[in-house]
Amino acid sequence: MLIVKGVNFFPRPVEQLLMKMPGVGSNYQIIIQESQGVKSLRINVEAEEGVTGYAVEKALKEGLGFSLQGDVFPIGHPASSGGKGTEGIL
């Protein structure tokens, strides 16, 4: 569990929400960033053409109650192949 901007955060709900979205692939990265002691999260998601970052961010905000910003990459793109948990990434 992490506390992000005063909200308890568990990575599992992110995965559950992503897997419900049509066109979203199975690889994603949750990136923890900290600036002046405040943690924020970014997410990189692999998805089929037509899936937008806006759609992913909207679905996650509705499901989690707070915003995650991030990027969408084509399935198999090197930026998305890090999987679920590399280099300090959840």
Buried (B, 14 or more C-beta within 10 A) or exposed (E): EEEBEEEEBEBEEBBEBBEEBEBBBEBBBBBBEEEEEEEBBBBBBBBEEEBEBEBBBEBBEEEBEEEBBBBBBEBEBEEBEBEBEEEEBB
